Amino acid sequence: MQITDQMFNDWVREHQRLLFGIAYWWTGSRTDAEELTQEAFLQAYRSRSSLRDLELAKGWLVGILRHCHSQMRRRTKSREQVSFDEMLFEPESQPTLSADALALHQSLEKLEERHRLPIVLFYFQDLSYREIAEAMDLPIGTVMSRLSRAKQQLHELMKAPTKLALMKKAESL
């Protein structure tokens, strides 16, 4: 199936926020994130005929973004990561987070990138296992394994502050 300009424009509108959010998380700069997102869409447009399954367009676009980011990192030789909050929300629109949401975000920031990215893409950006596998250039089994490990690590990280708070409360009684 040939991808028309209209189809491509629809993808841009549909996935621009997702790609920008991930790019902002990786770069820590609004300008760099915009440039990276624009470059990813340009590369995607040029290689649109290589997309074999239209249902995987989102993962395909994230994969192109990841590739563009790798090229950018090689060019600049520097990487500054910003907080998880900034990845999900544009800086001027960040909401006030509840204590639970804050604890979750802090726990996510403690995960290794190889575990954090699949969690973010699956739970916060609604990518499927197949889309994540496409985006990260990994087998689906590896994606599932990383998600499982990440959930276990998050579970342990989330329990730790609760245990500490309960111990302090018990000591004060």
C-alpha positions in Angstrom: 0.0 0.0 0.0 1.3 3.4 -0.9 1.3 6.0 1.9 -0.3 9.2 0.6 0.7 12.7 1.7 -2.6 13.0 3.5 -2.0 9.7 5.5 1.4 11.0 6.4 0.0 14.4 7.5 -2.5 12.6 9.7 0.3 10.6 11.3 2.2 13.8 12.0 -0.9 15.3 13.8 -1.6 12.1 15.6 1.9 11.3 16.9 3.7 14.7 17.1 3.1 15.1 20.8 4.3 11.5 21.5 7.5 12.0 19.5 8.1 15.5 20.9 7.7 14.2 24.5 10.2 11.4 24.0 12.6 13.7 22.2 12.3 16.3 25.0 13.0 13.6 27.6 16.1 12.5 25.8 17.5 16.0 25.0 16.3 18.2 27.9 15.9 21.1 25.5 12.7 22.3 23.8 14.7 23.5 20.7 16.6 20.2 20.4 13.4 18.2 20.9 11.7 20.2 18.2 14.6 19.7 15.8 14.8 16.0 16.6 11.1 15.5 16.1 11.2 17.4 12.8 14.2 15.3 11.7 12.3 12.1 12.6 9.3 13.1 10.6 11.5 14.1 7.6 13.3 10.7 7.7 9.9 9.0 8.1 8.5 10.8 5.1 11.6 9.9 3.0 11.4 6.2 3.9 7.6 5.9 4.1 7.6 3.2 1.5 9.6 0.9 3.9 6.7 0.7 6.3 5.3 -2.8 5.8 2.4 -2.8 8.3 0.4 0.3 8.7 -0.7 -0.8 12.2 2.9 -0.5 13.3 3.2 3.2 12.2 3.5 4.5 15.8 6.3 2.1 16.7 8.0 2.7 13.3 8.0 6.5 14.0 9.4 6.1 17.5 12.1 3.8 16.0 13.0 6.5 13.5 13.1 9.0 16.3 15.4 6.7 18.3 17.7 6.4 15.3 17.7 10.2 14.8 18.5 10.7 18.4 21.4 8.3 18.2 22.8 10.2 15.3 22.3 13.5 17.2 24.1 12.1 20.2 27.0 11.0 18.0 27.2 14.5 16.6 27.0 16.4 19.9 28.7 13.7 22.1 26.6 14.9 25.0 23.4 13.7 26.6 21.4 15.4 29.3 18.3 13.6 30.6 15.5 15.5 32.1 12.9 14.3 34.5 10.2 11.9 33.6 7.6 14.6 34.3 9.0 16.8 31.6 8.8 14.0 29.1 5.1 13.6 29.6 4.1 17.2 29.9 5.4 20.3 28.2 7.3 22.5 30.7 4.7 25.2 31.0 1.8 22.8 31.4 3.2 20.4 34.1 0.4 19.6 36.5 0.8 19.4 40.3 1.3 15.8 41.1 -0.2 13.8 43.9 2.2 12.1 46.4 1.5 8.8 44.7 2.2 10.1 41.2 5.3 11.9 42.4 6.6 8.6 44.0 5.9 6.8 40.8 7.8 9.4 38.7 10.7 9.3 41.1 10.7 5.5 41.0 10.6 5.5 37.2 13.6 7.9 37.1 15.6 5.3 39.1 15.1 2.6 36.4 17.7 1.9 33.8 16.9 3.4 30.4 16.4 0.0 28.9 13.7 -0.8 31.4 12.2 2.7 31.7 11.6 3.3 28.0 9.4 0.2 27.5 7.3 1.1 30.6 6.8 4.6 29.4 5.9 3.6 25.9 3.6 0.8 27.0 1.7 2.5 29.9 2.0 6.2 29.2 2.1 6.3 25.4 -0.1 3.2 24.7 2.2 1.5 22.4 1.7 -2.3 21.9 4.4 -4.9 22.4 4.8 -5.0 18.6 5.1 -1.3 18.4 7.7 -1.1 21.2 9.7 -4.0 19.6 9.6 -2.1 16.3 10.6 1.2 18.0 13.5 -0.3 20.0 14.5 -2.8 17.3 14.1 -5.7 19.8 12.3 -9.0 19.7 8.8 -9.0 21.3 10.0 -11.5 23.9 12.7 -9.1 25.0 10.2 -6.2 25.3 7.9 -8.4 27.4 10.9 -9.5 29.6 12.0 -5.9 30.1 8.5 -4.8 30.9 8.2 -7.6 33.5 11.5 -6.8 35.1 10.7 -3.1 35.1 7.3 -3.7 36.8 9.1 -5.9 39.5 11.7 -3.1 40.1 9.0 -0.5 40.3 7.0 -2.6 42.7 10.1 -2.8 45.0 10.9 0.9 44.6 7.4 1.9 45.4 7.3 -0.3 48.5 10.5 1.1 49.9 9.3 4.7 50.7 6.1 3.3 52.1 8.0 1.0 54.5 10.3 3.8 55.5 7.3 6.1 56.2 5.5 3.4 58.3 8.7 2.7 60.3 9.1 6.4 61.1 5.4 6.7 62.1 5.7 3.6 64.3 8.8 5.1 66.0 7.0 8.3 66.8 4.2 6.5 68.7 
